[in-house]
Structure formats: structure tokens, C-alpha cells
Amino acid sequence: MHILLTRPLEDCTEMIIKFKSLGHQVSHIPLLTIDKVDYEQINFLDFKGIIFTSANSIKYLDLKSIDKNLLCFCVGSATEKKARSVGFQNVIAAEGNVENLKELILQNFNQKDGNLIYISGETVSVDLDQQLLKEGYNVKRVINYKTIHNHNFNDKFVNELKLKMPDMVYVYSQNSALSFLNFIKMYQSESLWMNTNLMCIGEKTSSILNEIKWKKIFLFNPGEEEFLLYKI
């Protein structure tokens, strides 16, 4: 099976190795680049819990002044793995989407317990901080990275892709979907994807790519990528 992955290389290297070990052909197209954003100095002693909705929010955070016993909420297993790798001890992880993460916070953190800090990218699919504020929580959102759309692609790669179109493509965010749609239109390949299965995180992500004719569209949570191989 030919699989196309679209996340930054550092975020999908393990998956590339795994899929290749299973005998699949794997192609990679970097749709987005991630850049650090400078943020205000934070006194983490003011907070009783910290929220991460991506591993990048941990990667670009200055961790020196943070008590690693601080209650840490993560959106999914990949983010949890990153949090534990930098020393967080008290980690609670959801099953890969922000709606589940919100419920996890509601169940495990009382509004009276203190303030929460939410570290995120510039663009988010769900305004988690606003939702928690409506529930009576004190939440401070800090943006420490941004995503930039890639407009420069390797022509040799594109030509090879057109000669052997992927059976599956994984798209992880609305930003990635917008960039992927731009890529498809840039190379006038709209008619080439009708035998490709589109794998998206969430309906908002898949809706951006609905104007392209796909074989099938599947919704998934991070960590289910290998499972999806057996659904098509």
C-alpha cells in the first residue's frame, strides 16, 4: 500500500519507520513548518495545572522554571509522551481530541483548585480556553508557536507522486488541510485523487477537502493510524 504522510518530518519519523517495516511504501510531504513565537515571562507558581494540545507547545516552552509535578493535561498519547520525556510527572491524557480533553479537565480539576495555563499554537481548531472560561475556570492562554504554510515543493517528488498516487493520505489539522488543498490546486491534480482514501482528524479538517473527489473519507484520532490500514 502507498501511504502519504503530511506532518512535519520530526512528528512522523516513527510512523514512517513503522509503516515501512510493515511492507508499505511511504511518501512524505511537509505541508507546514513550525516556528517559535516569543511569549511573555510566566510565573508558573500562579498556576495549579497546565494544558497542552500538541507536542509542539511543549517543545517550544521554556521548561526551566516549571515544577514538573504540576498537574499536566494532554490531548493525546503523542503529547503525553512528549510531556513525560521532558520530566512532567503528573500527566493525564485524553484520547486524541480537544472535546475529550475538556471533559477530562472538568472531571479532574475543580474551578476552586486554582488557575490553569493553556500553552498552544497560534491557530487552534477549538477555543478550549474560552470553553473552560464559560465553565467557570480561570484559564490563561499562552501562544508559543505558529504554523506556516509551505508553498515550495520538490517537482521531482510531485511528478513521482502523480505516477503512483497514494492509497491513503493522513491529514492532521485544518491548517494542513488548507495547505494540502493549495498543493492539489497548484499542481492541477484535482482529478487524480479519486482512488485515494482521505484520513482526517475531525470533520472540520475533512470539510476543507470535500471539494476533491476521494475514494472514501475516514475520521480518526492520533494513535489510530495503523488500525486504519486494515479498514480499507
ZIBELTA-V995020 format. One record per helix or strand. SS is the DSSP state (hx for helix, st for strand). FROM is the first residue (numbers start at 1). LEN is the number of residues. If there is no record, write none. Layout:
ss=[SS	SS]
from=[FROM	FROM]
len=[LEN	LEN]
This chain:
ss=[st	hx	st	st	hx	st	hx	st	hx	st	hx	hx	st	hx	st	hx	st	hx	hx	st	hx	st	hx]
from=[2	9	25	32	44	49	55	71	77	91	98	111	116	128	139	155	168	174	190	197	203	216	225]
len=[4	13	4	5	3	4	5	4	9	3	11	3	6	7	11	9	4	13	3	4	6	4	4]
